[in-house]
Amino acid sequence: MTKKIVIVEDEFRIRQGLSNLINKVDMGCRVIGEAENGYEGIKMVRDLEPDIVITDIRMPKIDGLEMIEKIKEMGIECVFVVLSGYADFEYARTGIRLGVKEYLLKPATISDVKELLRKLTMEEEHKGEQGENNRMQEYSAATKEMVSVIEENYGMRLGLDSFADKFRLTPEYLSNLFAKETGMTFSNYLKKVRIEKAKELILTTDMKIYEVACSVGYPDQKYFSKVFKEYTGVSAKQYAIDESKK
């Protein structure tokens, strides 16, 4: 995805030269706007919503640091790069408190521009990877919680919709996520837990089949019998008889 850049610089020659350099090196960034002072810069950033703003410090009307502060107050999120000469460099470093992470010294060479754009695109990729990793950790935790709820509350009515509401995900997305994490669909996992528990109850208690069915979440005995046979290959009664002979 191409990164959009706005350049704010009062010297036409420097502004145009930098714009031409950025577009020439073709490193996934494109200049979409140029402003000659901080006041115009604020309006341009508000209207064009760039990913990156490269700004000089000393400019008429509103200087670069004041412009950055006002843009941040507007709630606009973008990466700021301060363009400065050696004489202004220490002054430029006060931009750190405003979240300025990169500086470009004038006059900028083609290698300077390439290095800057490489850093900026790598930072964005790293942020994206971190965001993706955080999301996957959250989703993995959600799946683990679902598994825990199923194993502890298999006898209750459980459905994807309630989990989807809790995790603020669509049932379809959550279903795919659960299958990816566990290797089984939600309904098949729930069925597995319930029938395995039913088998245990049949072998270790004196409960009637209908009582077992109710206790594992199947109030309809006929439906329980159907599911049990599909899962084990035999009816619940036959399973009890076969296991008692062992």
Biotite code that builds the C-alpha atoms (Angstrom):
import biotite.structure as struc

atoms = struc.array([
    struc.Atom([0.000, 0.000, 0.000], chain_id="A", res_id=1, res_name="MET", atom_name="CA", element="C"),
    struc.Atom([1.440, 3.375, -1.064], chain_id="A", res_id=2, res_name="THR", atom_name="CA", element="C"),
    struc.Atom([2.212, 5.784, 1.796], chain_id="A", res_id=3, res_name="LYS", atom_name="CA", element="C"),
    struc.Atom([0.881, 9.313, 1.210], chain_id="A", res_id=4, res_name="LYS", atom_name="CA", element="C"),
    struc.Atom([3.195, 12.222, 2.023], chain_id="A", res_id=5, res_name="ILE", atom_name="CA", element="C"),
    struc.Atom([2.592, 15.952, 2.501], chain_id="A", res_id=6, res_name="VAL", atom_name="CA", element="C"),
    struc.Atom([5.608, 18.310, 2.453], chain_id="A", res_id=7, res_name="ILE", atom_name="CA", element="C"),
    struc.Atom([5.435, 21.618, 4.331], chain_id="A", res_id=8, res_name="VAL", atom_name="CA", element="C"),
    struc.Atom([8.366, 23.918, 3.442], chain_id="A", res_id=9, res_name="GLU", atom_name="CA", element="C"),
    struc.Atom([8.439, 27.647, 2.699], chain_id="A", res_id=10, res_name="ASP", atom_name="CA", element="C"),
    struc.Atom([11.350, 27.493, 0.234], chain_id="A", res_id=11, res_name="GLU", atom_name="CA", element="C"),
    struc.Atom([9.965, 26.500, -3.160], chain_id="A", res_id=12, res_name="PHE", atom_name="CA", element="C"),
    struc.Atom([13.240, 25.071, -4.464], chain_id="A", res_id=13, res_name="ARG", atom_name="CA", element="C"),
    struc.Atom([13.738, 22.783, -1.450], chain_id="A", res_id=14, res_name="ILE", atom_name="CA", element="C"),
    struc.Atom([10.062, 21.759, -1.366], chain_id="A", res_id=15, res_name="ARG", atom_name="CA", element="C"),
    struc.Atom([9.938, 20.845, -5.048], chain_id="A", res_id=16, res_name="GLN", atom_name="CA", element="C"),
    struc.Atom([13.345, 19.162, -5.004], chain_id="A", res_id=17, res_name="GLY", atom_name="CA", element="C"),
    struc.Atom([12.379, 16.931, -2.083], chain_id="A", res_id=18, res_name="LEU", atom_name="CA", element="C"),
    struc.Atom([9.040, 16.088, -3.683], chain_id="A", res_id=19, res_name="SER", atom_name="CA", element="C"),
    struc.Atom([10.778, 15.090, -6.929], chain_id="A", res_id=20, res_name="ASN", atom_name="CA", element="C"),
    struc.Atom([13.310, 12.958, -5.021], chain_id="A", res_id=21, res_name="LEU", atom_name="CA", element="C"),
    struc.Atom([10.643, 11.060, -3.093], chain_id="A", res_id=22, res_name="ILE", atom_name="CA", element="C"),
    struc.Atom([8.590, 10.326, -6.191], chain_id="A", res_id=23, res_name="ASN", atom_name="CA", element="C"),
    struc.Atom([11.733, 9.408, -8.141], chain_id="A", res_id=24, res_name="LYS", atom_name="CA", element="C"),
    struc.Atom([13.095, 6.777, -5.713], chain_id="A", res_id=25, res_name="VAL", atom_name="CA", element="C"),
    struc.Atom([9.739, 4.935, -5.825], chain_id="A", res_id=26, res_name="ASP", atom_name="CA", element="C"),
    struc.Atom([9.887, 3.227, -2.410], chain_id="A", res_id=27, res_name="MET", atom_name="CA", element="C"),
    struc.Atom([6.182, 2.805, -1.825], chain_id="A", res_id=28, res_name="GLY", atom_name="CA", element="C"),
    struc.Atom([5.649, 6.493, -0.990], chain_id="A", res_id=29, res_name="CYS", atom_name="CA", element="C"),
    struc.Atom([4.075, 9.307, -3.000], chain_id="A", res_id=30, res_name="ARG", atom_name="CA", element="C"),
    struc.Atom([3.864, 13.052, -2.393], chain_id="A", res_id=31, res_name="VAL", atom_name="CA", element="C"),
    struc.Atom([0.201, 14.068, -2.572], chain_id="A", res_id=32, res_name="ILE", atom_name="CA", element="C"),
    struc.Atom([0.492, 17.700, -1.428], chain_id="A", res_id=33, res_name="GLY", atom_name="CA", element="C"),
    struc.Atom([2.889, 20.599, -0.856], chain_id="A", res_id=34, res_name="GLU", atom_name="CA", element="C"),
    struc.Atom([2.318, 23.590, 1.458], chain_id="A", res_id=35, res_name="ALA", atom_name="CA", element="C"),
    struc.Atom([4.475, 26.695, 1.921], chain_id="A", res_id=36, res_name="GLU", atom_name="CA", element="C"),
    struc.Atom([3.643, 27.426, 5.569], chain_id="A", res_id=37, res_name="ASN", atom_name="CA", element="C"),
    struc.Atom([2.260, 25.811, 8.706], chain_id="A", res_id=38, res_name="GLY", atom_name="CA", element="C"),
    struc.Atom([-1.190, 27.318, 8.296], chain_id="A", res_id=39, res_name="TYR", atom_name="CA", element="C"),
    struc.Atom([-1.601, 25.812, 4.800], chain_id="A", res_id=40, res_name="GLU", atom_name="CA", element="C"),
    struc.Atom([-0.028, 22.606, 6.116], chain_id="A", res_id=41, res_name="GLY", atom_name="CA", element="C"),
    struc.Atom([-2.726, 22.172, 8.758], chain_id="A", res_id=42, res_name="ILE", atom_name="CA", element="C"),
    struc.Atom([-5.504, 22.572, 6.189], chain_id="A", res_id=43, res_name="LYS", atom_name="CA", element="C"),
    struc.Atom([-3.789, 20.210, 3.745], chain_id="A", res_id=44, res_name="MET", atom_name="CA", element="C"),
    struc.Atom([-3.227, 17.494, 6.356], chain_id="A", res_id=45, res_name="VAL", atom_name="CA", element="C"),
    struc.Atom([-6.842, 17.786, 7.495], chain_id="A", res_id=46, res_name="ARG", atom_name="CA", element="C"),
    struc.Atom([-8.168, 17.513, 3.927], chain_id="A", res_id=47, res_name="ASP", atom_name="CA", element="C"),
    struc.Atom([-5.770, 14.903, 2.458], chain_id="A", res_id=48, res_name="LEU", atom_name="CA", element="C"),
    struc.Atom([-5.129, 12.714, 5.541], chain_id="A", res_id=49, res_name="GLU", atom_name="CA", element="C"),
    struc.Atom([-1.541, 11.728, 4.662], chain_id="A", res_id=50, res_name="PRO", atom_name="CA", element="C"),
    struc.Atom([0.398, 8.921, 6.342], chain_id="A", res_id=51, res_name="ASP", atom_name="CA", element="C"),
    struc.Atom([3.571, 11.035, 6.623], chain_id="A", res_id=52, res_name="ILE", atom_name="CA", element="C"),
    struc.Atom([4.161, 14.787, 7.042], chain_id="A", res_id=53, res_name="VAL", atom_name="CA", element="C"),
    struc.Atom([7.628, 16.193, 6.315], chain_id="A", res_id=54, res_name="ILE", atom_name="CA", element="C"),
    struc.Atom([7.897, 19.727, 7.662], chain_id="A", res_id=55, res_name="THR", atom_name="CA", element="C"),
    struc.Atom([10.435, 22.502, 7.986], chain_id="A", res_id=56, res_name="ASP", atom_name="CA", element="C"),
    struc.Atom([10.662, 24.264, 11.355], chain_id="A", res_id=57, res_name="ILE", atom_name="CA", element="C"),
    struc.Atom([11.134, 27.944, 10.624], chain_id="A", res_id=58, res_name="ARG", atom_name="CA", element="C"),
    struc.Atom([8.197, 29.063, 8.481], chain_id="A", res_id=59, res_name="MET", atom_name="CA", element="C"),
    struc.Atom([5.947, 32.138, 8.314], chain_id="A", res_id=60, res_name="PRO", atom_name="CA", element="C"),
    struc.Atom([2.528, 32.316, 10.032], chain_id="A", res_id=61, res_name="LYS", atom_name="CA", element="C"),
    struc.Atom([2.858, 29.034, 11.965], chain_id="A", res_id=62, res_name="ILE", atom_name="CA", element="C"),
    struc.Atom([6.190, 27.219, 12.445], chain_id="A", res_id=63, res_name="ASP", atom_name="CA", element="C"),
    struc.Atom([6.634, 23.476, 12.002], chain_id="A", res_id=64, res_name="GLY", atom_name="CA", element="C"),
    struc.Atom([6.485, 22.428, 15.656], chain_id="A", res_id=65, res_name="LEU", atom_name="CA", element="C"),
    struc.Atom([3.399, 24.546, 16.331], chain_id="A", res_id=66, res_name="GLU", atom_name="CA", element="C"),
    struc.Atom([1.780, 23.029, 13.246], chain_id="A", res_id=67, res_name="MET", atom_name="CA", element="C"),
    struc.Atom([2.508, 19.498, 14.511], chain_id="A", res_id=68, res_name="ILE", atom_name="CA", element="C"),
    struc.Atom([1.010, 20.364, 17.900], chain_id="A", res_id=69, res_name="GLU", atom_name="CA", element="C"),
    struc.Atom([-2.185, 21.727, 16.322], chain_id="A", res_id=70, res_name="LYS", atom_name="CA", element="C"),
    struc.Atom([-2.543, 18.680, 14.011], chain_id="A", res_id=71, res_name="ILE", atom_name="CA", element="C"),
    struc.Atom([-2.220, 16.376, 17.021], chain_id="A", res_id=72, res_name="LYS", atom_name="CA", element="C"),
    struc.Atom([-4.826, 18.389, 18.910], chain_id="A", res_id=73, res_name="GLU", atom_name="CA", element="C"),
    struc.Atom([-7.200, 17.753, 15.996], chain_id="A", res_id=74, res_name="MET", atom_name="CA", element="C"),
    struc.Atom([-6.811, 13.997, 16.595], chain_id="A", res_id=75, res_name="GLY", atom_name="CA", element="C"),
    struc.Atom([-5.190, 13.346, 13.209], chain_id="A", res_id=76, res_name="ILE", atom_name="CA", element="C"),
    struc.Atom([-2.720, 10.454, 13.291], chain_id="A", res_id=77, res_name="GLU", atom_name="CA", element="C"),
    struc.Atom([0.306, 10.528, 10.994], chain_id="A", res_id=78, res_name="CYS", atom_name="CA", element="C"),
    struc.Atom([4.084, 10.203, 11.189], chain_id="A", res_id=79, res_name="VAL", atom_name="CA", element="C"),
    struc.Atom([5.980, 13.500, 11.429], chain_id="A", res_id=80, res_name="PHE", atom_name="CA", element="C"),
    struc.Atom([9.449, 14.076, 9.984], chain_id="A", res_id=81, res_name="VAL", atom_name="CA", element="C"),
    struc.Atom([11.242, 17.344, 10.775], chain_id="A", res_id=82, res_name="VAL", atom_name="CA", element="C"),
    struc.Atom([13.270, 18.902, 7.969], chain_id="A", res_id=83, res_name="LEU", atom_name="CA", element="C"),
    struc.Atom([16.046, 21.080, 9.392], chain_id="A", res_id=84, res_name="SER", atom_name="CA", element="C"),
    struc.Atom([19.438, 22.630, 8.775], chain_id="A", res_id=85, res_name="GLY", atom_name="CA", element="C"),
    struc.Atom([22.371, 22.027, 11.098], chain_id="A", res_id=86, res_name="TYR", atom_name="CA", element="C"),
    struc.Atom([21.736, 25.355, 12.865], chain_id="A", res_id=87, res_name="ALA", atom_name="CA", element="C"),
    struc.Atom([18.195, 24.315, 13.739], chain_id="A", res_id=88, res_name="ASP", atom_name="CA", element="C"),
    struc.Atom([18.932, 20.731, 14.695], chain_id="A", res_id=89, res_name="PHE", atom_name="CA", element="C"),
    struc.Atom([18.967, 21.151, 18.484], chain_id="A", res_id=90, res_name="GLU", atom_name="CA", element="C"),
    struc.Atom([15.772, 23.211, 18.268], chain_id="A", res_id=91, res_name="TYR", atom_name="CA", element="C"),
    struc.Atom([14.281, 20.489, 16.090], chain_id="A", res_id=92, res_name="ALA", atom_name="CA", element="C"),
    struc.Atom([14.922, 17.910, 18.784], chain_id="A", res_id=93, res_name="ARG", atom_name="CA", element="C"),
    struc.Atom([12.289, 19.559, 20.976], chain_id="A", res_id=94, res_name="THR", atom_name="CA", element="C"),
    struc.Atom([9.903, 17.853, 18.567], chain_id="A", res_id=95, res_name="GLY", atom_name="CA", element="C"),
    struc.Atom([10.552, 14.624, 20.475], chain_id="A", res_id=96, res_name="ILE", atom_name="CA", element="C"),
    struc.Atom([7.903, 15.611, 23.018], chain_id="A", res_id=97, res_name="ARG", atom_name="CA", element="C"),
    struc.Atom([5.472, 15.887, 20.102], chain_id="A", res_id=98, res_name="LEU", atom_name="CA", element="C"),
    struc.Atom([6.218, 12.368, 18.924], chain_id="A", res_id=99, res_name="GLY", atom_name="CA", element="C"),
    struc.Atom([8.607, 13.313, 16.110], chain_id="A", res_id=100, res_name="VAL", atom_name="CA", element="C"),
    struc.Atom([10.745, 10.237, 15.458], chain_id="A", res_id=101, res_name="LYS", atom_name="CA", element="C"),
    struc.Atom([12.704, 11.103, 12.322], chain_id="A", res_id=102, res_name="GLU", atom_name="CA", element="C"),
    struc.Atom([14.732, 14.078, 11.116], chain_id="A", res_id=103, res_name="TYR", atom_name="CA", element="C"),
    struc.Atom([15.979, 14.947, 7.653], chain_id="A", res_id=104, res_name="LEU", atom_name="CA", element="C"),
    struc.Atom([18.895, 17.366, 7.368], chain_id="A", res_id=105, res_name="LEU", atom_name="CA", element="C"),
    struc.Atom([18.978, 19.958, 4.605], chain_id="A", res_id=106, res_name="LYS", atom_name="CA", element="C"),
    struc.Atom([20.130, 19.704, 1.889], chain_id="A", res_id=107, res_name="PRO", atom_name="CA", element="C"),
    struc.Atom([18.760, 16.156, 1.569], chain_id="A", res_id=108, res_name="ALA", atom_name="CA", element="C"),
    struc.Atom([20.537, 13.792, -0.817], chain_id="A", res_id=109, res_name="THR", atom_name="CA", element="C"),
    struc.Atom([18.947, 10.896, -2.668], chain_id="A", res_id=110, res_name="ILE", atom_name="CA", element="C"),
    struc.Atom([20.590, 8.452, -0.229], chain_id="A", res_id=111, res_name="SER", atom_name="CA", element="C"),
    struc.Atom([19.195, 10.435, 2.736], chain_id="A", res_id=112, res_name="ASP", atom_name="CA", element="C"),
    struc.Atom([15.692, 10.229, 1.271], chain_id="A", res_id=113, res_name="VAL", atom_name="CA", element="C"),
    struc.Atom([15.998, 6.503, 0.537], chain_id="A", res_id=114, res_name="LYS", atom_name="CA", element="C"),
    struc.Atom([17.185, 5.806, 4.087], chain_id="A", res_id=115, res_name="GLU", atom_name="CA", element="C"),
    struc.Atom([14.348, 7.859, 5.573], chain_id="A", res_id=116, res_name="LEU", atom_name="CA", element="C"),
    struc.Atom([11.657, 6.136, 3.502], chain_id="A", res_id=117, res_name="LEU", atom_name="CA", element="C"),
    struc.Atom([13.166, 2.717, 4.235], chain_id="A", res_id=118, res_name="ARG", atom_name="CA", element="C"),
    struc.Atom([12.984, 3.431, 7.983], chain_id="A", res_id=119, res_name="LYS", atom_name="CA", element="C"),
    struc.Atom([9.418, 4.716, 7.786], chain_id="A", res_id=120, res_name="LEU", atom_name="CA", element="C"),
    struc.Atom([8.098, 1.795, 5.728], chain_id="A", res_id=121, res_name="THR", atom_name="CA", element="C"),
    struc.Atom([9.895, -0.721, 7.975], chain_id="A", res_id=122, res_name="MET", atom_name="CA", element="C"),
    struc.Atom([8.389, 0.903, 11.084], chain_id="A", res_id=123, res_name="GLU", atom_name="CA", element="C"),
    struc.Atom([4.911, 0.675, 9.587], chain_id="A", res_id=124, res_name="GLU", atom_name="CA", element="C"),
    struc.Atom([5.438, -2.981, 8.637], chain_id="A", res_id=125, res_name="GLU", atom_name="CA", element="C"),
    struc.Atom([6.690, -3.718, 12.155], chain_id="A", res_id=126, res_name="HIS", atom_name="CA", element="C"),
    struc.Atom([3.637, -2.001, 13.640], chain_id="A", res_id=127, res_name="LYS", atom_name="CA", element="C"),
    struc.Atom([1.425, -4.053, 11.346], chain_id="A", res_id=128, res_name="GLY", atom_name="CA", element="C"),
    struc.Atom([3.161, -7.291, 12.392], chain_id="A", res_id=129, res_name="GLU", atom_name="CA", element="C"),
    struc.Atom([2.857, -6.355, 16.063], chain_id="A", res_id=130, res_name="GLN", atom_name="CA", element="C"),
    struc.Atom([-0.810, -5.554, 15.621], chain_id="A", res_id=131, res_name="GLY", atom_name="CA", element="C"),
    struc.Atom([-1.395, -8.861, 13.863], chain_id="A", res_id=132, res_name="GLU", atom_name="CA", element="C"),
    struc.Atom([0.477, -10.784, 16.570], chain_id="A", res_id=133, res_name="ASN", atom_name="CA", element="C"),
    struc.Atom([-1.554, -9.045, 19.281], chain_id="A", res_id=134, res_name="ASN", atom_name="CA", element="C"),
    struc.Atom([-4.778, -9.886, 17.465], chain_id="A", res_id=135, res_name="ARG", atom_name="CA", element="C"),
    struc.Atom([-3.788, -13.532, 17.077], chain_id="A", res_id=136, res_name="MET", atom_name="CA", element="C"),
    struc.Atom([-2.912, -13.756, 20.788], chain_id="A", res_id=137, res_name="GLN", atom_name="CA", element="C"),
    struc.Atom([-6.298, -12.286, 21.671], chain_id="A", res_id=138, res_name="GLU", atom_name="CA", element="C"),
    struc.Atom([-8.063, -14.710, 19.335], chain_id="A", res_id=139, res_name="TYR", atom_name="CA", element="C"),
    struc.Atom([-6.106, -17.661, 20.740], chain_id="A", res_id=140, res_name="SER", atom_name="CA", element="C"),
    struc.Atom([-7.113, -16.596, 24.255], chain_id="A", res_id=141, res_name="ALA", atom_name="CA", element="C"),
    struc.Atom([-10.744, -16.346, 23.129], chain_id="A", res_id=142, res_name="ALA", atom_name="CA", element="C"),
    struc.Atom([-10.636, -19.889, 21.760], chain_id="A", res_id=143, res_name="THR", atom_name="CA", element="C"),
    struc.Atom([-9.068, -21.209, 24.964], chain_id="A", res_id=144, res_name="LYS", atom_name="CA", element="C"),
    struc.Atom([-11.811, -19.537, 26.974], chain_id="A", res_id=145, res_name="GLU", atom_name="CA", element="C"),
    struc.Atom([-14.473, -21.107, 24.734], chain_id="A", res_id=146, res_name="MET", atom_name="CA", element="C"),
    struc.Atom([-12.916, -24.559, 25.199], chain_id="A", res_id=147, res_name="VAL", atom_name="CA", element="C"),
    struc.Atom([-12.801, -24.040, 28.968], chain_id="A", res_id=148, res_name="SER", atom_name="CA", element="C"),
    struc.Atom([-16.474, -22.974, 29.081], chain_id="A", res_id=149, res_name="VAL", atom_name="CA", element="C"),
    struc.Atom([-17.525, -25.990, 26.983], chain_id="A", res_id=150, res_name="ILE", atom_name="CA", element="C"),
    struc.Atom([-15.633, -28.454, 29.174], chain_id="A", res_id=151, res_name="GLU", atom_name="CA", element="C"),
    struc.Atom([-17.021, -26.987, 32.388], chain_id="A", res_id=152, res_name="GLU", atom_name="CA", element="C"),
    struc.Atom([-20.571, -26.239, 31.230], chain_id="A", res_id=153, res_name="ASN", atom_name="CA", element="C"),
    struc.Atom([-21.265, -28.951, 28.622], chain_id="A", res_id=154, res_name="TYR", atom_name="CA", element="C"),
    struc.Atom([-24.648, -29.646, 30.226], chain_id="A", res_id=155, res_name="GLY", atom_name="CA", element="C"),
    struc.Atom([-25.904, -26.116, 29.571], chain_id="A", res_id=156, res_name="MET", atom_name="CA", element="C"),
    struc.Atom([-27.229, -24.587, 26.391], chain_id="A", res_id=157, res_name="ARG", atom_name="CA", element="C"),
    struc.Atom([-24.170, -23.308, 24.515], chain_id="A", res_id=158, res_name="LEU", atom_name="CA", element="C"),
    struc.Atom([-24.104, -21.514, 21.179], chain_id="A", res_id=159, res_name="GLY", atom_name="CA", element="C"),
    struc.Atom([-21.726, -19.514, 19.048], chain_id="A", res_id=160, res_name="LEU", atom_name="CA", element="C"),
    struc.Atom([-23.905, -16.403, 19.197], chain_id="A", res_id=161, res_name="ASP", atom_name="CA", element="C"),
    struc.Atom([-23.314, -15.781, 22.890], chain_id="A", res_id=162, res_name="SER", atom_name="CA", element="C"),
    struc.Atom([-19.545, -16.154, 22.460], chain_id="A", res_id=163, res_name="PHE", atom_name="CA", element="C"),
    struc.Atom([-19.617, -13.930, 19.384], chain_id="A", res_id=164, res_name="ALA", atom_name="CA", element="C"),
    struc.Atom([-21.378, -11.198, 21.378], chain_id="A", res_id=165, res_name="ASP", atom_name="CA", element="C"),
    struc.Atom([-18.872, -11.478, 24.178], chain_id="A", res_id=166, res_name="LYS", atom_name="CA", element="C"),
    struc.Atom([-15.809, -11.234, 21.924], chain_id="A", res_id=167, res_name="PHE", atom_name="CA", element="C"),
    struc.Atom([-17.438, -8.737, 19.543], chain_id="A", res_id=168, res_name="ARG", atom_name="CA", element="C"),
    struc.Atom([-16.878, -10.946, 16.510], chain_id="A", res_id=169, res_name="LEU", atom_name="CA", element="C"),
    struc.Atom([-19.327, -12.302, 13.966], chain_id="A", res_id=170, res_name="THR", atom_name="CA", element="C"),
    struc.Atom([-20.437, -15.918, 14.555], chain_id="A", res_id=171, res_name="PRO", atom_name="CA", element="C"),
    struc.Atom([-19.018, -16.852, 11.131], chain_id="A", res_id=172, res_name="GLU", atom_name="CA", element="C"),
    struc.Atom([-15.606, -15.376, 11.889], chain_id="A", res_id=173, res_name="TYR", atom_name="CA", element="C"),
    struc.Atom([-15.522, -16.917, 15.356], chain_id="A", res_id=174, res_name="LEU", atom_name="CA", element="C"),
    struc.Atom([-16.489, -20.288, 13.903], chain_id="A", res_id=175, res_name="SER", atom_name="CA", element="C"),
    struc.Atom([-13.569, -20.164, 11.447], chain_id="A", res_id=176, res_name="ASN", atom_name="CA", element="C"),
    struc.Atom([-11.236, -19.012, 14.196], chain_id="A", res_id=177, res_name="LEU", atom_name="CA", element="C"),
    struc.Atom([-12.278, -21.836, 16.531], chain_id="A", res_id=178, res_name="PHE", atom_name="CA", element="C"),
    struc.Atom([-11.823, -24.431, 13.771], chain_id="A", res_id=179, res_name="ALA", atom_name="CA", element="C"),
    struc.Atom([-8.384, -23.055, 12.926], chain_id="A", res_id=180, res_name="LYS", atom_name="CA", element="C"),
    struc.Atom([-7.236, -23.167, 16.559], chain_id="A", res_id=181, res_name="GLU", atom_name="CA", element="C"),
    struc.Atom([-8.714, -26.556, 17.540], chain_id="A", res_id=182, res_name="THR", atom_name="CA", element="C"),
    struc.Atom([-8.936, -28.429, 14.245], chain_id="A", res_id=183, res_name="GLY", atom_name="CA", element="C"),
    struc.Atom([-12.657, -28.984, 14.845], chain_id="A", res_id=184, res_name="MET", atom_name="CA", element="C"),
    struc.Atom([-15.825, -26.983, 14.288], chain_id="A", res_id=185, res_name="THR", atom_name="CA", element="C"),
    struc.Atom([-17.507, -25.531, 17.371], chain_id="A", res_id=186, res_name="PHE", atom_name="CA", element="C"),
    struc.Atom([-20.480, -27.919, 17.093], chain_id="A", res_id=187, res_name="SER", atom_name="CA", element="C"),
    struc.Atom([-18.271, -30.990, 16.642], chain_id="A", res_id=188, res_name="ASN", atom_name="CA", element="C"),
    struc.Atom([-16.086, -30.023, 19.588], chain_id="A", res_id=189, res_name="TYR", atom_name="CA", element="C"),
    struc.Atom([-19.158, -29.513, 21.774], chain_id="A", res_id=190, res_name="LEU", atom_name="CA", element="C"),
    struc.Atom([-20.542, -32.870, 20.599], chain_id="A", res_id=191, res_name="LYS", atom_name="CA", element="C"),
    struc.Atom([-17.231, -34.616, 21.374], chain_id="A", res_id=192, res_name="LYS", atom_name="CA", element="C"),
    struc.Atom([-17.088, -33.233, 24.921], chain_id="A", res_id=193, res_name="VAL", atom_name="CA", element="C"),
    struc.Atom([-20.735, -34.120, 25.605], chain_id="A", res_id=194, res_name="ARG", atom_name="CA", element="C"),
    struc.Atom([-20.606, -37.679, 24.238], chain_id="A", res_id=195, res_name="ILE", atom_name="CA", element="C"),
    struc.Atom([-17.297, -38.472, 25.914], chain_id="A", res_id=196, res_name="GLU", atom_name="CA", element="C"),
    struc.Atom([-18.812, -37.320, 29.211], chain_id="A", res_id=197, res_name="LYS", atom_name="CA", element="C"),
    struc.Atom([-21.942, -39.374, 28.483], chain_id="A", res_id=198, res_name="ALA", atom_name="CA", element="C"),
    struc.Atom([-19.784, -42.476, 27.951], chain_id="A", res_id=199, res_name="LYS", atom_name="CA", element="C"),
    struc.Atom([-18.097, -41.828, 31.286], chain_id="A", res_id=200, res_name="GLU", atom_name="CA", element="C"),
    struc.Atom([-21.436, -41.444, 33.096], chain_id="A", res_id=201, res_name="LEU", atom_name="CA", element="C"),
    struc.Atom([-22.839, -44.620, 31.527], chain_id="A", res_id=202, res_name="ILE", atom_name="CA", element="C"),
    struc.Atom([-19.856, -46.603, 32.785], chain_id="A", res_id=203, res_name="LEU", atom_name="CA", element="C"),
    struc.Atom([-19.395, -45.064, 36.219], chain_id="A", res_id=204, res_name="THR", atom_name="CA", element="C"),
    struc.Atom([-22.935, -44.323, 37.454], chain_id="A", res_id=205, res_name="THR", atom_name="CA", element="C"),
    struc.Atom([-26.347, -45.957, 37.719], chain_id="A", res_id=206, res_name="ASP", atom_name="CA", element="C"),
    struc.Atom([-28.011, -43.117, 35.811], chain_id="A", res_id=207, res_name="MET", atom_name="CA", element="C"),
    struc.Atom([-30.692, -43.981, 33.274], chain_id="A", res_id=208, res_name="LYS", atom_name="CA", element="C"),
    struc.Atom([-29.987, -43.132, 29.626], chain_id="A", res_id=209, res_name="ILE", atom_name="CA", element="C"),
    struc.Atom([-32.433, -40.210, 29.670], chain_id="A", res_id=210, res_name="TYR", atom_name="CA", element="C"),
    struc.Atom([-30.745, -38.874, 32.811], chain_id="A", res_id=211, res_name="GLU", atom_name="CA", element="C"),
    struc.Atom([-27.359, -39.085, 31.155], chain_id="A", res_id=212, res_name="VAL", atom_name="CA", element="C"),
    struc.Atom([-28.752, -37.318, 28.096], chain_id="A", res_id=213, res_name="ALA", atom_name="CA", element="C"),
    struc.Atom([-30.118, -34.431, 30.167], chain_id="A", res_id=214, res_name="CYS", atom_name="CA", element="C"),
    struc.Atom([-26.955, -34.067, 32.213], chain_id="A", res_id=215, res_name="SER", atom_name="CA", element="C"),
    struc.Atom([-24.756, -33.645, 29.122], chain_id="A", res_id=216, res_name="VAL", atom_name="CA", element="C"),
    struc.Atom([-26.991, -31.090, 27.428], chain_id="A", res_id=217, res_name="GLY", atom_name="CA", element="C"),
    struc.Atom([-29.462, -33.224, 25.424], chain_id="A", res_id=218, res_name="TYR", atom_name="CA", element="C"),
    struc.Atom([-32.946, -32.941, 27.000], chain_id="A", res_id=219, res_name="PRO", atom_name="CA", element="C"),
    struc.Atom([-34.383, -34.823, 24.002], chain_id="A", res_id=220, res_name="ASP", atom_name="CA", element="C"),
    struc.Atom([-33.439, -38.494, 24.544], chain_id="A", res_id=221, res_name="GLN", atom_name="CA", element="C"),
    struc.Atom([-34.188, -39.486, 20.940], chain_id="A", res_id=222, res_name="LYS", atom_name="CA", element="C"),
    struc.Atom([-31.872, -36.813, 19.615], chain_id="A", res_id=223, res_name="TYR", atom_name="CA", element="C"),
    struc.Atom([-29.215, -37.822, 22.150], chain_id="A", res_id=224, res_name="PHE", atom_name="CA", element="C"),
    struc.Atom([-29.466, -41.447, 21.017], chain_id="A", res_id=225, res_name="SER", atom_name="CA", element="C"),
    struc.Atom([-29.067, -40.378, 17.388], chain_id="A", res_id=226, res_name="LYS", atom_name="CA", element="C"),
    struc.Atom([-26.012, -38.248, 18.139], chain_id="A", res_id=227, res_name="VAL", atom_name="CA", element="C"),
    struc.Atom([-24.480, -40.911, 20.396], chain_id="A", res_id=228, res_name="PHE", atom_name="CA", element="C"),
    struc.Atom([-24.794, -43.588, 17.702], chain_id="A", res_id=229, res_name="LYS", atom_name="CA", element="C"),
    struc.Atom([-23.363, -41.303, 15.020], chain_id="A", res_id=230, res_name="GLU", atom_name="CA", element="C"),
    struc.Atom([-20.380, -40.577, 17.257], chain_id="A", res_id=231, res_name="TYR", atom_name="CA", element="C"),
    struc.Atom([-19.668, -44.065, 18.655], chain_id="A", res_id=232, res_name="THR", atom_name="CA", element="C"),
    struc.Atom([-21.200, -46.367, 16.060], chain_id="A", res_id=233, res_name="GLY", atom_name="CA", element="C"),
    struc.Atom([-23.502, -48.021, 18.613], chain_id="A", res_id=234, res_name="VAL", atom_name="CA", element="C"),
    struc.Atom([-26.524, -46.968, 20.678], chain_id="A", res_id=235, res_name="SER", atom_name="CA", element="C"),
    struc.Atom([-26.069, -45.819, 24.263], chain_id="A", res_id=236, res_name="ALA", atom_name="CA", element="C"),
    struc.Atom([-27.749, -49.025, 25.548], chain_id="A", res_id=237, res_name="LYS", atom_name="CA", element="C"),
    struc.Atom([-25.549, -51.232, 23.381], chain_id="A", res_id=238, res_name="GLN", atom_name="CA", element="C"),
    struc.Atom([-22.481, -49.313, 24.477], chain_id="A", res_id=239, res_name="TYR", atom_name="CA", element="C"),
    struc.Atom([-23.348, -49.976, 28.123], chain_id="A", res_id=240, res_name="ALA", atom_name="CA", element="C"),
    struc.Atom([-23.873, -53.709, 27.400], chain_id="A", res_id=241, res_name="ILE", atom_name="CA", element="C"),
    struc.Atom([-20.643, -54.039, 25.395], chain_id="A", res_id=242, res_name="ASP", atom_name="CA", element="C"),
    struc.Atom([-18.561, -52.258, 27.993], chain_id="A", res_id=243, res_name="GLU", atom_name="CA", element="C"),
    struc.Atom([-19.996, -54.292, 30.871], chain_id="A", res_id=244, res_name="SER", atom_name="CA", element="C"),
    struc.Atom([-18.759, -57.489, 29.188], chain_id="A", res_id=245, res_name="LYS", atom_name="CA", element="C"),
    struc.Atom([-15.162, -56.272, 29.070], chain_id="A", res_id=246, res_name="LYS", atom_name="CA", element="C"),
])
